[in-house]
Amino acid sequence: MITVTGATGALNGATVDHLLERVPAEDVVVVVRDPARAQRFADRGVGVRQAGYDDPAAMRATFAGADQLLLVSSNDPGADAVALHAAAVDAAVAAGVGRVLYTSHQGAAEVSPFAPARVHHRTEQLLAASGLPWTSLRNGFYAHSLDWLAGPWRESGQVCVPVDGPVSWTARDDAAEAAAAVLLSDGGFDGPVTLTAPEAPTFADVAALAAEVGGRPVELAVVGPDAWLAGQLAAGRQEFVARFTLGMYEAAAAGLFAGTDPLLGELLGRAPRSVRDQLAGT
């Protein structure tokens, strides 16, 4: 049995959809906070169980019988994500789960300007120490983030960033489909697995592609961290959110999202979606 947490979210919800194209619904269980939001899965015969990472007893019960467990990373900005992940891993151990797969991120590292990278690194350490077979799906930075990280380039004719750097922008649904493929594989995916698009364009490259897609000039403006942060605060962004986002750009400038790997395309059996596809809305 395959058990999937966070299935009402976009990433793992899409993974469940891909699983259901290839396995019977009775072989899949989703674990969600609000079962009402998972009704579309229940209607297809998927088992729906209720638990959250902050409820260890419920997790132990809902993880029972799982040959494989796909854990989505916590997206609560106010929570101690590592503690929540530790509780989930402990529950998986107690429930006797066969293998844990975790949705991590490219650039997971002990030291990174991008806060989630540090969370993913520490979670991978928890998995390694758990005694369970485990796989960490280090997904490339999700390409739909360009919709806000590149700014309103269609209106302004400008991509404004604090610093520039390469990023292996990866379509979220491609990552979801690949996760399903890994879950349904015969194994061989132990420890960290990198799933990225085959290229890592800089924001300068993104601006050039945006110009091609939009049919008008689009320039890159690299304004520096201080000026960019001041502009974000002047526009009404919360400082926490602005500094969090700044960390992403700084990690890109440090080359932490620059690596690429052919595995994603191999799992999909086709070319992954590109930055051009994302900018064009295709």
C-alpha positions as a Markdown table, in Angstrom:
| # | Residue | x | y | z |
|---|---|---|---|---|
| 1 | Met | 0.0 | 0.0 | 0.0 |
| 2 | Ile | 1.2 | 3.5 | -0.8 |
| 3 | Thr | 0.3 | 6.2 | 1.7 |
| 4 | Val | 0.6 | 9.9 | 0.8 |
| 5 | Thr | 0.4 | 12.9 | 3.1 |
| 6 | Gly | -0.6 | 16.4 | 2.0 |
| 7 | Ala | -2.7 | 15.1 | -0.8 |
| 8 | Thr | -5.0 | 18.1 | -0.8 |
| 9 | Gly | -2.0 | 20.2 | -1.8 |
| 10 | Ala | -0.9 | 20.7 | -5.4 |
| 11 | Leu | 2.3 | 18.6 | -5.4 |
| 12 | Asn | 1.2 | 15.4 | -3.6 |
| 13 | Gly | -2.3 | 15.7 | -4.9 |
| 14 | Ala | -0.9 | 15.5 | -8.4 |
| 15 | Thr | 1.2 | 12.6 | -7.4 |
| 16 | Val | -1.9 | 10.7 | -6.3 |
| 17 | Asp | -3.6 | 11.5 | -9.6 |
| 18 | His | -0.6 | 10.0 | -11.4 |
| 19 | Leu | -0.6 | 6.9 | -9.2 |
| 20 | Leu | -4.2 | 6.3 | -9.9 |
| 21 | Glu | -3.5 | 6.1 | -13.6 |
| 22 | Arg | -1.4 | 3.0 | -12.9 |
| 23 | Val | -2.6 | 1.3 | -9.7 |
| 24 | Pro | -6.0 | 0.4 | -8.2 |
| 25 | Ala | -7.5 | 3.0 | -5.9 |
| 26 | Glu | -7.6 | 0.5 | -3.0 |
| 27 | Asp | -3.8 | 0.4 | -3.1 |
| 28 | Val | -3.6 | 4.1 | -2.2 |
| 29 | Val | -4.3 | 5.9 | 1.1 |
| 30 | Val | -4.2 | 9.7 | 1.6 |
| 31 | Val | -3.6 | 11.3 | 5.0 |
| 32 | Val | -5.0 | 14.8 | 5.3 |
| 33 | Arg | -6.0 | 17.3 | 7.9 |
| 34 | Asp | -9.4 | 17.9 | 6.5 |
| 35 | Pro | -11.0 | 14.8 | 4.9 |
| 36 | Ala | -13.7 | 16.9 | 3.3 |
| 37 | Arg | -11.1 | 18.4 | 1.0 |
| 38 | Ala | -10.1 | 14.9 | -0.1 |
| 39 | Gln | -13.6 | 13.9 | -1.2 |
| 40 | Arg | -12.5 | 13.7 | -4.9 |
| 41 | Phe | -10.1 | 10.9 | -3.9 |
| 42 | Ala | -12.7 | 9.2 | -1.7 |
| 43 | Asp | -15.1 | 9.2 | -4.6 |
| 44 | Arg | -12.6 | 7.2 | -6.6 |
| 45 | Gly | -12.1 | 4.6 | -3.9 |
| 46 | Val | -9.0 | 5.9 | -2.3 |
| 47 | Gly | -8.7 | 5.4 | 1.5 |
| 48 | Val | -8.9 | 8.8 | 3.3 |
| 49 | Arg | -7.4 | 9.0 | 6.8 |
| 50 | Gln | -7.2 | 12.1 | 9.1 |
| 51 | Ala | -4.0 | 13.2 | 10.8 |
| 52 | Gly | -1.5 | 16.1 | 11.0 |
| 53 | Tyr | 2.2 | 16.2 | 11.7 |
| 54 | Asp | 1.3 | 17.7 | 15.1 |
| 55 | Asp | -0.7 | 14.6 | 16.1 |
| 56 | Pro | 1.8 | 11.7 | 16.6 |
| 57 | Ala | -0.9 | 9.2 | 17.7 |
| 58 | Ala | -3.0 | 9.8 | 14.7 |
| 59 | Met | -0.1 | 9.5 | 12.4 |
| 60 | Arg | 0.9 | 6.2 | 13.8 |
| 61 | Ala | -2.6 | 4.9 | 13.1 |
| 62 | Thr | -2.9 | 6.4 | 9.7 |
| 63 | Phe | 0.6 | 5.2 | 8.6 |
| 64 | Ala | -0.2 | 1.6 | 9.6 |
| 65 | Gly | 0.1 | -0.9 | 6.7 |
| 66 | Ala | 2.1 | 1.4 | 4.5 |
| 67 | Asp | 4.6 | -0.3 | 2.3 |
| 68 | Gln | 5.7 | 3.2 | 1.2 |
| 69 | Leu | 4.9 | 6.5 | 2.7 |
| 70 | Leu | 5.3 | 9.8 | 0.8 |
| 71 | Leu | 5.8 | 12.7 | 3.2 |
| 72 | Val | 5.3 | 16.2 | 2.0 |
| 73 | Ser | 7.4 | 18.9 | 3.7 |
| 74 | Ser | 5.5 | 21.2 | 6.0 |
| 75 | Asn | 4.6 | 24.6 | 4.4 |
| 76 | Asp | 3.6 | 26.3 | 7.6 |
| 77 | Pro | 5.9 | 29.4 | 7.9 |
| 78 | Gly | 5.2 | 29.8 | 11.6 |
| 79 | Ala | 5.9 | 26.2 | 12.6 |
| 80 | Asp | 9.0 | 24.3 | 13.6 |
| 81 | Ala | 9.1 | 22.3 | 10.4 |
| 82 | Val | 12.0 | 20.1 | 11.5 |
| 83 | Ala | 10.1 | 19.1 | 14.7 |
| 84 | Leu | 7.0 | 18.3 | 12.7 |
| 85 | His | 9.0 | 16.2 | 10.3 |
| 86 | Ala | 10.7 | 14.4 | 13.2 |
| 87 | Ala | 7.3 | 13.5 | 14.6 |
| 88 | Ala | 6.2 | 12.1 | 11.2 |
| 89 | Val | 9.4 | 10.1 | 10.9 |
| 90 | Asp | 9.0 | 8.7 | 14.4 |
| 91 | Ala | 5.4 | 7.8 | 13.6 |
| 92 | Ala | 6.6 | 6.0 | 10.5 |
| 93 | Val | 9.1 | 4.0 | 12.5 |
| 94 | Ala | 6.5 | 3.1 | 15.1 |
| 95 | Ala | 4.0 | 2.1 | 12.4 |
| 96 | Gly | 6.5 | -0.2 | 10.7 |
| 97 | Val | 6.4 | 1.6 | 7.4 |
| 98 | Gly | 8.4 | -0.1 | 4.7 |
| 99 | Arg | 10.0 | 2.9 | 3.0 |
| 100 | Val | 9.7 | 6.7 | 3.5 |
| 101 | Leu | 10.0 | 9.1 | 0.6 |
| 102 | Tyr | 10.2 | 12.8 | 1.4 |
| 103 | Thr | 9.6 | 15.8 | -0.9 |
| 104 | Ser | 12.9 | 17.7 | -0.4 |
| 105 | His | 14.5 | 20.4 | -2.6 |
| 106 | Gln | 17.6 | 20.9 | -4.7 |
| 107 | Gly | 20.2 | 22.7 | -2.7 |
| 108 | Ala | 19.3 | 21.1 | 0.6 |
| 109 | Ala | 22.2 | 22.0 | 2.8 |
| 110 | Glu | 23.2 | 22.8 | 6.4 |
| 111 | Val | 24.3 | 26.3 | 5.4 |
| 112 | Ser | 22.1 | 28.2 | 2.9 |
| 113 | Pro | 20.6 | 31.6 | 2.6 |
| 114 | Phe | 17.3 | 29.8 | 1.7 |
| 115 | Ala | 15.7 | 28.8 | 4.9 |
| 116 | Pro | 13.8 | 25.7 | 3.5 |
| 117 | Ala | 17.2 | 24.3 | 2.3 |
| 118 | Arg | 18.3 | 24.0 | 5.9 |
| 119 | Val | 15.0 | 22.4 | 7.0 |
| 120 | His | 15.3 | 19.8 | 4.2 |
| 121 | His | 18.9 | 19.0 | 5.1 |
| 122 | Arg | 18.0 | 18.4 | 8.8 |
| 123 | Thr | 15.0 | 16.3 | 7.7 |
| 124 | Glu | 17.2 | 14.1 | 5.5 |
| 125 | Gln | 19.5 | 13.6 | 8.5 |
| 126 | Leu | 16.5 | 12.5 | 10.5 |
| 127 | Leu | 15.6 | 10.0 | 7.8 |
| 128 | Ala | 19.1 | 8.7 | 7.6 |
| 129 | Ala | 19.1 | 8.1 | 11.4 |
| 130 | Ser | 15.7 | 6.5 | 11.4 |
| 131 | Gly | 16.8 | 3.0 | 10.4 |
| 132 | Leu | 14.1 | 3.0 | 7.7 |
| 133 | Pro | 14.8 | 2.7 | 4.0 |
| 134 | Trp | 14.4 | 6.3 | 2.6 |
| 135 | Thr | 14.4 | 8.4 | -0.4 |
| 136 | Ser | 14.7 | 12.2 | -0.5 |
| 137 | Leu | 13.2 | 13.7 | -3.7 |
| 138 | Arg | 15.3 | 16.8 | -4.2 |
| 139 | Asn | 13.0 | 18.6 | -6.6 |
| 140 | Gly | 14.3 | 21.6 | -8.7 |
| 141 | Phe | 12.9 | 25.0 | -7.8 |
| 142 | Tyr | 9.3 | 25.0 | -9.0 |
| 143 | Ala | 8.9 | 26.9 | -12.2 |
| 144 | His | 5.5 | 28.4 | -11.4 |
| 145 | Ser | 7.4 | 30.5 | -8.8 |
| 146 | Leu | 8.6 | 32.6 | -11.7 |
| 147 | Asp | 5.1 | 34.1 | -11.9 |
| 148 | Trp | 6.1 | 36.2 | -8.9 |
| 149 | Leu | 9.9 | 35.9 | -8.7 |
| 150 | Ala | 10.3 | 37.4 | -12.2 |
| 151 | Gly | 7.8 | 40.1 | -11.3 |
| 152 | Pro | 5.2 | 41.7 | -13.7 |
| 153 | Trp | 7.5 | 41.6 | -16.7 |
| 154 | Arg | 4.6 | 41.6 | -19.2 |
| 155 | Glu | 3.4 | 45.0 | -17.9 |
| 156 | Ser | 6.8 | 46.5 | -16.9 |
| 157 | Gly | 9.1 | 45.1 | -19.6 |
| 158 | Gln | 11.5 | 44.4 | -16.8 |
| 159 | Val | 12.6 | 41.5 | -14.6 |
| 160 | Cys | 13.9 | 43.1 | -11.4 |
| 161 | Val | 16.0 | 41.0 | -9.0 |
| 162 | Pro | 18.4 | 41.7 | -6.1 |
| 163 | Val | 21.1 | 39.4 | -7.5 |
| 164 | Asp | 21.3 | 37.0 | -10.4 |
| 165 | Gly | 22.1 | 33.3 | -10.5 |
| 166 | Pro | 21.2 | 30.0 | -12.3 |
| 167 | Val | 18.2 | 28.0 | -11.3 |
| 168 | Ser | 17.0 | 24.6 | -12.7 |
| 169 | Trp | 13.4 | 25.7 | -12.9 |
| 170 | Thr | 11.3 | 22.5 | -12.8 |
| 171 | Ala | 7.6 | 22.1 | -13.4 |
| 172 | Arg | 5.8 | 21.0 | -10.2 |
| 173 | Asp | 3.6 | 18.5 | -12.1 |
| 174 | Asp | 6.7 | 17.0 | -13.6 |
| 175 | Ala | 8.1 | 16.5 | -10.1 |
| 176 | Ala | 4.8 | 15.0 | -9.0 |
| 177 | Glu | 4.7 | 12.6 | -11.9 |
| 178 | Ala | 8.3 | 11.6 | -11.2 |
| 179 | Ala | 7.5 | 10.9 | -7.6 |
| 180 | Ala | 4.7 | 8.5 | -8.7 |
| 181 | Ala | 7.3 | 6.8 | -11.0 |
| 182 | Val | 9.7 | 6.4 | -8.1 |
| 183 | Leu | 7.0 | 5.0 | -5.9 |
| 184 | Leu | 6.1 | 2.5 | -8.5 |
| 185 | Ser | 9.6 | 1.5 | -9.4 |
| 186 | Asp | 11.5 | -1.6 | -8.4 |
| 187 | Gly | 13.8 | 0.3 | -6.1 |
| 188 | Gly | 17.2 | 1.7 | -6.6 |
| 189 | Phe | 16.4 | 5.2 | -5.3 |
| 190 | Asp | 18.1 | 5.3 | -2.0 |
| 191 | Gly | 18.9 | 8.5 | -0.2 |
| 192 | Pro | 18.9 | 11.8 | -2.0 |
| 193 | Val | 17.6 | 11.8 | -5.6 |
| 194 | Thr | 17.8 | 14.9 | -7.7 |
| 195 | Leu | 14.9 | 15.7 | -10.0 |
| 196 | Thr | 15.4 | 18.8 | -12.1 |
| 197 | Ala | 14.8 | 20.2 | -15.5 |
| 198 | Pro | 17.9 | 19.8 | -17.9 |
| 199 | Glu | 18.9 | 23.5 | -17.9 |
| 200 | Ala | 19.5 | 26.1 | -15.3 |
| 201 | Pro | 19.0 | 29.6 | -16.8 |
| 202 | Thr | 19.9 | 32.7 | -15.0 |
| 203 | Phe | 17.4 | 35.5 | -14.5 |
| 204 | Ala | 19.2 | 37.2 | -17.5 |
| 205 | Asp | 18.3 | 34.2 | -19.5 |
| 206 | Val | 14.7 | 34.3 | -18.2 |
| 207 | Ala | 14.4 | 37.9 | -19.3 |
| 208 | Ala | 15.6 | 37.0 | -22.8 |
| 209 | Leu | 13.1 | 34.2 | -23.0 |
| 210 | Ala | 10.3 | 36.4 | -21.7 |
| 211 | Ala | 11.1 | 38.9 | -24.5 |
| 212 | Glu | 10.9 | 36.1 | -27.1 |
| 213 | Val | 7.6 | 34.8 | -25.6 |
| 214 | Gly | 6.1 | 38.3 | -25.2 |
| 215 | Gly | 7.3 | 39.7 | -28.5 |
| 216 | Arg | 8.7 | 42.8 | -26.9 |
| 217 | Pro | 11.9 | 43.9 | -25.1 |
| 218 | Val | 12.3 | 42.7 | -21.5 |
| 219 | Glu | 15.4 | 43.9 | -19.6 |
| 220 | Leu | 17.0 | 42.5 | -16.5 |
| 221 | Ala | 17.5 | 44.9 | -13.6 |
| 222 | Val | 19.9 | 43.7 | -10.9 |
| 223 | Val | 19.4 | 46.3 | -8.1 |
| 224 | Gly | 21.2 | 44.8 | -5.2 |
| 225 | Pro | 19.8 | 43.2 | -2.0 |
| 226 | Asp | 19.3 | 46.4 | 0.0 |
| 227 | Ala | 17.5 | 48.3 | -2.8 |
| 228 | Trp | 15.4 | 45.3 | -3.7 |
| 229 | Leu | 14.4 | 44.7 | 0.0 |
| 230 | Ala | 13.5 | 48.4 | 0.4 |
| 231 | Gly | 11.4 | 48.2 | -2.7 |
| 232 | Gln | 9.5 | 45.2 | -1.4 |
| 233 | Leu | 8.8 | 46.8 | 1.9 |
| 234 | Ala | 7.7 | 50.0 | 0.2 |
| 235 | Ala | 5.3 | 47.9 | -1.8 |
| 236 | Gly | 3.7 | 46.6 | 1.4 |
| 237 | Arg | 5.3 | 43.2 | 1.6 |
| 238 | Gln | 5.8 | 41.8 | 5.1 |
| 239 | Glu | 9.5 | 41.9 | 6.0 |
| 240 | Phe | 9.5 | 38.2 | 6.9 |
| 241 | Val | 8.2 | 37.3 | 3.5 |
| 242 | Ala | 10.6 | 39.7 | 1.7 |
| 243 | Arg | 13.7 | 38.4 | 3.5 |
| 244 | Phe | 12.6 | 34.8 | 3.0 |
| 245 | Thr | 12.3 | 35.5 | -0.8 |
| 246 | Leu | 15.7 | 37.4 | -0.8 |
| 247 | Gly | 17.2 | 34.2 | 0.6 |
| 248 | Met | 16.1 | 32.3 | -2.5 |
| 249 | Tyr | 17.8 | 34.8 | -4.8 |
| 250 | Glu | 21.0 | 34.7 | -2.7 |
| 251 | Ala | 21.1 | 31.0 | -2.8 |
| 252 | Ala | 20.7 | 31.1 | -6.6 |
| 253 | Ala | 23.6 | 33.6 | -6.8 |
| 254 | Ala | 25.7 | 31.2 | -4.8 |
| 255 | Gly | 25.0 | 28.4 | -7.3 |
| 256 | Leu | 22.9 | 26.3 | -4.9 |
| 257 | Phe | 20.2 | 25.7 | -7.5 |
| 258 | Ala | 22.5 | 25.4 | -10.5 |
| 259 | Gly | 22.8 | 21.6 | -10.8 |
| 260 | Thr | 20.9 | 19.6 | -13.3 |
| 261 | Asp | 20.2 | 15.9 | -13.7 |
| 262 | Pro | 18.8 | 13.8 | -16.5 |
| 263 | Leu | 16.9 | 11.5 | -14.2 |
| 264 | Leu | 13.6 | 13.5 | -14.3 |
| 265 | Gly | 13.4 | 13.2 | -18.0 |
| 266 | Glu | 14.2 | 9.5 | -17.8 |
| 267 | Leu | 11.4 | 8.9 | -15.3 |
| 268 | Leu | 8.9 | 10.9 | -17.3 |
| 269 | Gly | 9.9 | 9.3 | -20.6 |
| 270 | Arg | 9.9 | 12.7 | -22.2 |
| 271 | Ala | 11.5 | 16.1 | -22.0 |
| 272 | Pro | 10.6 | 18.0 | -18.9 |
| 273 | Arg | 8.7 | 21.3 | -19.3 |
| 274 | Ser | 10.9 | 24.3 | -19.9 |
| 275 | Val | 11.1 | 27.8 | -18.6 |
| 276 | Arg | 9.8 | 28.9 | -22.0 |
| 277 | Asp | 6.7 | 26.7 | -21.5 |
| 278 | Gln | 6.1 | 28.3 | -18.1 |
| 279 | Leu | 6.5 | 31.9 | -19.4 |
| 280 | Ala | 4.2 | 31.1 | -22.3 |
| 281 | Gly | 1.6 | 29.4 | -20.1 |
| 282 | Thr | 1.8 | 26.1 | -22.0 |
